[in-house]
Structure formats: structure tokens, C-alpha cells
Amino acid sequence: MKILLINEPFVKDFCRTQRWAARSRGRVLRAPDWLAYAAAVLEKSGHDAKLLDMVAEDRDKSDLRRITREAQADYVVLDSTTPSIYSDIECARIVKEESKAKVIMVGPHVSALPEETLIEAAGAVDVACVGEYDYTVRDVVEHYPLLAGVEGIAYYDRGKAVRTAPRALIEDLDELPFPAWRHLDLMKYFDGGKLYPYIDIISGRGCPNACVFCLWPQVMHGTRYRLRSAVNVVDEIERDIALCPSVARTGEFFFEDDTFTVNKERAIGICEEIMRRNLKIAFSVNARADNADRELFHIMKKAGCRELLVGFESGSQVLLDRMNKHVTLDVSRRLMAYALEADLDVNGCFVIGLPGETEETAKETIRFALGLELTTAQFSGAVPYPGTSFYDTARKEGWLKAASYSDWLVDGEQAGIVSYPQLSSGRINHYVDLGLKSFYFRPLYILKFFGSNRSLPDLYRKVRGGVNFLSYLFNKR
């Protein structure tokens, strides 16, 4: 079978694969890693699969029309997010108009609302894959049109959406082939907070925590952390270096696991395997404050770890408790002490606008962030995505102000879509921008940030990231 897997066009620089899909303030572009896994599974099963990232290639819907007409694939796989879903369905219609391909839609929005999406698409989308879709896409391709026995899907049948039995989460992640990066130009992906170029590594799936707003565990990968072996992970790192040597010379690997540090023994195992193979690489990881461990941080640093990305979320203990974060402000400060001792950079992530937020708690968060000695910081407005408990609560309480999914963004930028009696969406947006400006526009911070360059590519990513951030602020004005 001939299959196209497409990160389809929406707005320029739209980052579909980040946790809060939008044109990010730093204009981050991340490779479509989940599509790359599905493409690799299809190739391993003997199918003719091709992965296209039309966002990274700066292609539009006229290009999609031409590509699908010329390819005449048997199946086209399209991604989905809530802010882009109407455009995603339009892309499905373009595919139908230009070919006889069956359209399979994957991703968080269609996973949260498969029946609604199929009915909205009115035949433009044939099958919706719910949750982890690595093997699901393959099974749809190999069993179509006999879909009743394929687990983890909903399909469109004579005007109705039919859902099959749920698919179990993938237990043996080592059995998955490595992402099919060979289809992509990895030098096109950029994040001002990461060394250039960077490549994602997913060494585990799921998250044992239950933060009310977090999309991936609630919708895609579950709350049970499943781990790849250290040998398998480092085998992938070596494969990626062969594909893109610059990642070892000037760039870094980023462990996109929800929490790389949640299992100390396995994290140490990966670090020891990197050192055993004498790989001279840099890498960064997602971490939680309550997994801070002095011994682990020193071993990670020795293996090449550069930075921890930590979801501190708030400077208000009341809000942390309400969002089920299960950390305290003192625990967060302890992580910072251990990280600084191990000479690890820390990127702090903060959310403004979760339930209970007030003008004062928003100010507390900004003050807390400024006092942590962070290397970089990210402030985001709270977004209640379908499938999360935050979304259910926001709808029930009348906090959700978006009239349709197209209101999730404004000109591709993240927009405030919740509003509380004590804090409007406009004020949420104000404090997001205030946090960013208060952190990044400190003169001493600017001198230190741009004065500590590792290489010319490092200077490039800082300058480009700075220009991207200023373009965001200019567009806001």
C-alpha cells in the first residue's frame, strides 16, 4: 500500500506536536515525532510510506492539493489539534477531491472527540485513530474495509460514526522501530531554548501524575509510565547521529518524556550507557520538582545533560494544590539548589489562568519565577483542551469563552479562552506577557544569556530566538 503521512498546513510556524498547539512565542518548530513513529511501523510492515512536514517546508493548501493529486496514495494520514481542527478537516476534503485515498486522522483532538470529528467531516475523514496510533494506522491499512475488529478507532459508516473497542497501550516500546527521520530535513527544526540542531528522543510514554490541564497523559498516552530500555534508547541516539552528525557536534537531544527523571534507576541506566559508548553529546530532559535527586543530577551532568525543563506552573501553593501538581514551593526551590550544584541549566514553565487564579496569584508566579535563578522561562495562558478534566470543569462552570475551536488562537497565536469572575481572559494574557517581559528584558540577564555562547550555531539559535520573541511582541502591539 502507498501511504502519505502529512503534518498538514495551517498557519505559518504552527507547532502541532507541542503540548499546547499554536504558533509559539519563540516560533518553535518541532518535528512530527508521532507521525514519524507511525511511518516507521508502516515501513517495517512492508508498506510504501512517505512522511511530509508541510509546516516545516512552508507549504500551503494549494501544495497539498498538488501533492495528493500527483501521489495518488491509497491512504493519507493527517494529524489533528483542537485549534486547527476545522482546517484539518478542510485538508481532508482537499485530499478527497484530488484522489481516491482513504483519509485517516490521528492526534489529540480526534482522540478526544472522534465521533464529533467524523460527523463534522461528513465523509472527508474515513477513520479516526484514538490515542496511541503507531500500530493502529497499520492495522487500519491492512484490514480496510473490515474495520469492526480493529481496536482503537472510530470510522464513518453511512452517515454515522462507529467506535470499536479501546486499544491497549503499547507495553513493549523496544519493539517499535525508531522514528522515520530519514524523510525529513532535521536542520529545519528550531527551538531558541535548545541547542541547534536538536532531535527529540521519547524514552518513555505516559505520566503517573494527574495535573488537570495536561493533554498528553489524559488523551494520548495514559497515566502509567512505560519505559524503553537504556540500550534501545542509546541505539536510537547513535542512529540519529549517523543521520544528522551536527546534532552531536553543536546540537543536542531532547528527551520528550513527560518526566525523564521519574524512574531514577532507568535514568541512570541511560546515562551510563551513553558514557559506556563514549558518546560526546549534549541532551536536555523534562523533569519534575519532586524527582529532584542530587546523585542523579550529577550523573546526568557527567553524561552530557545540559538542561532540565521543569513545570513549576505557579508561585501559589493554593493553585498548585488545585491543579493536582502534588509539589510544594519548597520542593521546587530544592530542585533549583540541586540543579545549580550540578551545573545544570533550568527552563521553568509557568501557567497563568488555571482555576482559582487571581491578579495576586499571577503576580506571585512572576515573582517566584524571577527568584529561582532560571536559565530560561516559559509563561503560557491556561488552555482547556477537550479530553482533559480542566476542559470539563471549564465548560461546566461557564469559564470557557471560545465560541468555536477556531477561537482557540488569534492569527495563529495562543489566545486566552477562559475567563473567571475575578480574572478575565484579557488579564490572563496581560500577565503572560508581563511574565515574559519581566524575565527576558532584565539587562543583566540579556548580557549573561548572549555572552555565554558555546559555538556559532549556539549564537545563531539565541539571536534567532530573540528575533522570534520580539516579532511576537510586535505582532501583539
C-alpha positions in Angstrom: 0.0 0.0 0.0 1.1 3.6 -0.7 0.6 5.8 2.3 1.3 9.5 2.8 1.6 10.7 6.4 1.3 14.5 6.5 1.8 17.3 9.0 -0.7 19.4 7.1 -0.6 23.2 6.6 -2.5 25.6 8.8 -0.8 28.9 9.7 2.8 29.7 9.4 5.1 28.2 12.1 2.2 26.3 13.6 3.7 23.7 16.0 1.3 20.8 16.1 3.4 18.5 18.2 4.0 20.7 21.2 1.6 20.1 24.2 -0.3 23.4 23.6 -0.5 23.6 19.8 0.0 27.1 18.5 2.5 29.4 16.7 4.7 29.6 19.8 6.1 32.9 21.0 9.6 31.7 20.1 8.4 30.3 16.8 9.4 26.8 17.8 9.3 24.1 15.2 9.3 20.5 16.4 9.5 17.5 14.1 6.3 15.4 13.9 7.6 12.6 16.0 4.4 10.6 16.5 3.8 10.6 12.7 7.4 9.5 12.3 6.8 6.5 14.5 3.7 5.5 12.5 5.7 5.9 9.3 8.4 3.6 10.6 5.9 1.0 11.7 4.3 1.0 8.2 7.7 0.7 6.5 8.7 -2.2 8.8 5.4 -3.9 7.7 6.4 -3.6 4.1 4.3 -0.6 3.0 5.4 2.3 0.9 5.1 5.1 3.4 6.2 8.7 3.0 6.3 11.4 5.7 5.8 15.0 4.7 6.1 18.0 7.1 4.4 20.8 5.1 4.7 23.2 8.0 8.4 22.9 8.2 8.6 23.2 4.4 6.4 26.3 4.5 3.8 24.7 2.1 0.2 25.7 1.8 -3.1 24.0 0.9 -2.5 24.6 -2.9 0.7 22.5 -2.4 -1.3 19.9 -0.5 -3.8 19.7 -3.4 -1.0 19.2 -5.9 0.9 16.7 -3.8 -2.0 14.4 -3.2 -3.1 14.7 -6.8 0.3 13.6 -8.0 0.9 10.9 -5.4 -2.4 9.1 -5.8 -1.8 7.3 -2.5 -4.1 4.6 -1.2 -4.2 6.2 2.3 -3.4 9.7 3.6 -2.8 10.2 7.3 -3.5 13.7 8.7 -2.7 15.0 12.2 -5.3 16.9 14.3 -5.3 19.5 17.1 -8.1 21.5 18.6 -7.1 24.9 17.3 -6.6 23.6 13.8 -9.4 21.0 13.5 -11.6 22.9 11.0 -8.5 23.5 8.8 -7.5 19.8 9.3 -10.9 18.7 8.0 -10.6 21.1 5.1 -7.3 19.4 4.3 -9.1 16.0 4.4 -11.6 17.4 1.9 -8.8 18.5 -0.4 -7.3 15.0 -0.3 -10.7 13.6 -1.2 -11.2 16.0 -4.1 -7.8 15.2 -5.6 -7.5 11.5 -5.1 -9.3 8.3 -4.2 -7.3 7.9 -0.9 -8.9 6.9 2.3 -8.2 9.6 5.0 -7.1 8.5 8.4 -7.0 11.2 11.1 -4.8 10.9 14.2 -3.8 13.1 17.1 -5.2 14.6 20.3 -8.3 16.3 19.0 -9.7 13.4 17.1 -8.7 11.1 20.0 -10.7 13.2 22.5 -13.7 13.7 20.1 -13.7 11.0 17.4 -17.4 10.8 16.7 -17.9 14.6 16.7 -14.9 15.0 14.3 -16.2 12.3 11.9 -19.7 13.8 11.8 -18.2 17.3 11.3 -16.1 16.0 8.4 -19.1 14.4 6.8 -17.2 11.7 4.9 -14.0 13.6 4.3 -12.4 11.6 7.2 -12.9 7.9 6.9 -11.2 6.7 10.1 -10.2 8.3 13.4 -7.4 6.7 15.5 -7.9 7.1 19.2 -4.8 7.5 21.4 -1.5 5.9 20.6 -1.7 5.2 16.9 1.6 3.6 16.0 0.1 0.2 15.3 -3.5 1.4 14.8 -2.7 3.1 11.5 -1.0 -0.1 10.2 -4.0 -2.2 11.3 -6.5 0.1 9.5 -4.4 0.0 6.3 -4.2 -3.8 6.4 -7.8 -4.5 7.3 -9.8 -1.9 5.4 -12.8 -2.0 4.9 -13.3 -4.7 7.5 -12.8 -2.3 10.4 -15.1 -3.6 13.2 -12.3 -5.8 14.6 -9.6 -3.0 14.6 -9.2 -1.8 18.1 -8.8 1.9 19.0 -10.7 3.6 16.1 -13.9 5.2 15.1 -15.0 5.1 11.5 -17.5 6.8 9.3 -20.2 4.4 8.0 -23.2 5.7 6.0 -23.5 9.0 7.9 -22.8 7.6 11.3 -19.7 7.3 13.5 -19.0 3.8 14.8 -16.4 3.2 17.6 -14.6 0.0 18.1 -13.2 -1.5 21.4 -10.4 0.5 23.0 -6.8 -0.4 22.1 -4.4 -1.3 25.0 -1.4 0.9 25.5 1.8 -0.4 23.9 3.7 -2.3 26.6 7.0 -3.2 24.9 8.2 0.1 23.5 11.5 -1.5 22.5 9.6 -3.4 19.7 8.8 -0.1 18.0 11.1 0.9 15.1 12.9 4.2 15.5 11.1 7.3 14.1 11.4 7.6 10.3 13.5 10.8 10.5 15.1 10.0 7.1 12.0 11.5 5.4 12.7 14.9 7.0 15.3 17.7 6.9 16.2 17.7 10.6 18.0 21.0 10.2 14.7 22.8 9.7 13.5 22.3 13.3 14.3 25.0 15.7 13.8 26.0 19.4 15.5 29.0 20.8 15.7 27.3 24.2 17.6 24.3 22.8 21.0 23.9 21.1 20.8 23.8 17.3 20.0 21.4 15.8 18.0 19.3 18.2 16.3 15.9 17.9 13.6 14.6 20.1 14.0 11.2 21.9 11.0 9.6 23.5 12.4 7.1 26.0 9.1 6.5 27.9 5.4 7.2 27.5 2.7 8.1 30.0 2.8 10.2 33.2 1.9 8.9 36.7 0.8 12.3 37.7 -2.7 13.9 37.2 -2.4 17.6 36.5 -5.8 18.8 35.5 -4.6 20.6 32.4 -2.1 18.3 30.9 -3.2 17.0 27.5 -0.9 14.0 26.6 -1.4 11.7 29.6 -5.2 12.3 29.7 -5.8 11.9 25.9 -2.9 10.1 24.2 -0.6 8.0 26.4 -2.2 7.3 29.8 -1.0 7.8 33.4 1.2 4.7 33.6 4.8 5.3 32.7 6.2 2.7 30.3 9.9 2.7 29.7 12.3 1.7 26.9 15.5 0.0 27.8 18.6 2.1 28.1 20.3 0.1 25.3 17.4 0.7 22.9 17.4 4.4 23.7 21.1 4.9 23.1 20.9 2.7 19.9 18.5 5.4 18.6 20.8 8.2 19.6 23.6 6.6 17.6 21.3 6.1 14.6 20.3 9.8 14.8 23.9 10.9 14.9 24.5 9.0 11.7 21.5 10.7 10.1 22.4 14.2 11.3 26.0 14.5 12.5 25.5 18.1 13.5 23.4 17.1 16.4 26.5 15.7 18.1 28.8 18.5 17.1 26.8 21.6 18.0 23.2 20.5 18.9 21.5 18.3 21.4 19.0 15.6 22.0 15.8 16.4 23.9 14.0 13.7 26.0 10.4 14.5 25.4 9.2 12.0 28.0 6.7 13.6 30.3 9.2 13.1 33.1 12.6 11.6 32.3 13.6 11.7 36.0 10.6 9.8 37.4 12.5 6.5 37.5 16.0 7.1 38.9 17.3 3.7 38.1 16.4 3.8 34.4 17.5 7.4 34.0 20.9 6.5 35.4 21.0 3.4 33.1 20.6 5.7 30.1 23.4 8.0 31.3 25.7 5.0 32.0 25.0 3.6 28.5 25.9 6.9 26.9 29.1 7.1 28.8 29.9 3.4 28.2 29.8 4.1 24.4 31.8 7.2 24.9 29.2 9.4 23.1 30.1 13.1 23.4 26.6 14.6 23.2 24.5 17.2 24.9 21.0 16.5 26.0 18.1 18.1 27.9 15.1 16.4 29.7 11.7 17.1 31.1 11.8 16.8 34.9 9.5 17.3 37.9 10.5 19.1 41.0 9.6 16.2 43.3 12.0 13.9 41.4 15.0 16.1 42.3 17.9 13.9 43.3 21.4 15.2 43.9 23.2 11.9 42.8 21.0 11.6 39.7 21.7 15.2 38.6 25.5 14.8 38.9 25.4 11.6 36.9 23.2 13.2 34.2 25.6 16.1 34.0 28.6 13.8 33.6 26.8 12.0 30.7 26.2 15.3 28.9 22.9 16.7 30.3 22.7 20.4 29.8 19.3 21.5 31.0 16.2 20.4 32.9 12.8 21.6 31.7 10.6 21.8 34.8 6.9 22.5 35.1 6.8 24.7 38.2 3.5 26.0 36.9 2.7 28.5 39.7 4.1 30.5 42.6 0.9 30.0 44.5 0.7 26.9 46.7 -3.1 27.1 46.6 -3.1 26.9 42.8 -0.6 24.1 42.8 -2.9 22.1 45.1 -6.0 22.8 43.0 -4.3 21.6 39.8 -3.2 18.3 41.4 0.5 19.2 40.9 1.5 17.5 44.2 4.6 19.6 44.7 5.3 22.4 47.1 7.2 25.7 46.5 10.0 24.4 48.8 10.4 21.3 46.8 10.8 23.5 43.7 13.4 25.5 45.4 15.2 22.3 46.4 15.3 21.2 42.8 16.9 24.5 41.8 19.6 24.1 44.5 20.5 20.6 43.3 20.5 21.7 39.7 22.7 24.7 40.3 25.1 22.5 42.4 25.3 20.1 39.4 25.8 23.0 37.0 22.6 22.2 35.1 20.6 24.9 33.3 16.9 25.0 34.2 14.0 26.2 32.0 11.0 26.9 34.1 7.5 26.5 32.7 4.6 28.5 34.2 0.9 28.6 33.6 -1.3 31.7 34.1 -5.1 31.2 34.3 -5.8 27.9 35.9 -8.9 27.6 38.2 -8.5 30.0 41.2 -6.1 32.3 39.5 -6.3 36.0 40.7 -4.4 39.1 40.0 -2.3 38.5 43.1 -1.5 34.8 42.4 -0.4 35.7 38.9 1.9 38.3 40.4 3.2 35.7 42.9 4.0 33.4 40.0 6.1 36.0 38.2 7.9 36.9 41.5 8.6 33.3 42.1 10.0 32.7 38.6 12.2 35.8 38.9 13.7 34.5 42.2 14.6 31.0 41.0 17.8 31.7 39.1 16.4 30.1 36.0 18.3 30.0 32.7 15.1 30.4 30.6 11.4 30.7 31.3 8.1 30.0 29.6 4.8 31.6 30.5 1.6 30.3 28.9 -2.0 31.0 29.3 -4.1 28.1 30.6 -5.8 26.2 27.7 -8.6 23.7 28.5 -8.2 21.1 25.7 -11.0 18.5 25.1 -10.3 15.3 26.9 -8.8 17.0 30.0 -10.5 17.4 33.3 -9.8 21.2 33.0 -11.9 21.3 29.9 -14.8 19.5 31.5 -14.7 21.9 34.5 -14.4 25.0 32.4 -17.4 24.0 30.3 -19.5 23.1 33.4 -18.6 26.4 35.2 -19.0 28.6 32.2 -15.4 29.7 32.1 -14.8 28.7 28.5 -15.3 31.7 26.3 -14.4 30.3 22.9 -17.5 30.0 20.8 -15.8 27.5 18.4 -12.5 25.7 18.0 -11.4 28.5 15.6 -11.3 30.8 18.7 -8.5 28.8 20.3 -6.0 31.0 18.5 -5.8 34.6 17.2 -3.8 34.8 14.0 -2.1 31.6 15.0 -1.1 32.9 18.4 -2.3 31.4 21.7 -5.3 33.3 23.0 -6.9 33.4 26.4 -10.1 31.4 26.1 -11.0 31.1 29.8 -12.4 33.9 31.9 -13.2 34.0 35.6 -15.3 36.4 37.6 -12.1 37.5 39.3 -9.7 37.4 36.3 -10.7 38.0 32.7 -9.0 36.4 29.7 -7.6 39.8 28.8 -5.9 40.0 32.2 -4.6 36.4 31.8 -2.9 37.4 28.5 -1.6 40.5 30.2 0.2 38.5 32.9 1.6 36.0 30.4 3.2 38.9 28.5 4.3 40.6 31.7 6.0 37.4 32.9 7.9 37.1 29.7 9.0 40.7 29.5 9.9 40.8 33.2 12.1 37.8 32.9 13.8 38.4 29.5 14.2 42.1 29.5 16.4 42.3 32.5 19.7 43.9 31.3 22.0 41.6 33.3 20.1 38.6 32.1 20.5 39.7 28.4 24.2 40.2 28.9 24.7 36.8 30.5 22.5 34.9 28.0 24.2 36.3 24.9 27.6 36.3 26.5 27.7 32.6 27.2 27.9 31.1 23.7 29.1 27.5 23.1 29.6 27.9 19.3 28.4 29.9 16.3 25.3 27.7 16.0 24.6 28.5 19.7 24.8 32.2 19.0 22.6 31.7 15.9 19.8 30.0 17.9 19.9 32.7 20.6 19.7 35.5 18.1 17.0 33.8 16.1 15.1 33.0 19.2 15.3 36.6 20.3 14.2 37.9 17.0 11.2 35.5 17.0 10.2 36.6 20.5 10.4 40.3 19.5 8.3 39.5 16.4 5.6 38.0 18.7 5.6 41.2 20.9 5.5 43.4 17.8 2.5 41.4 16.4 0.7 41.8 19.7 1.0 45.5 19.5 
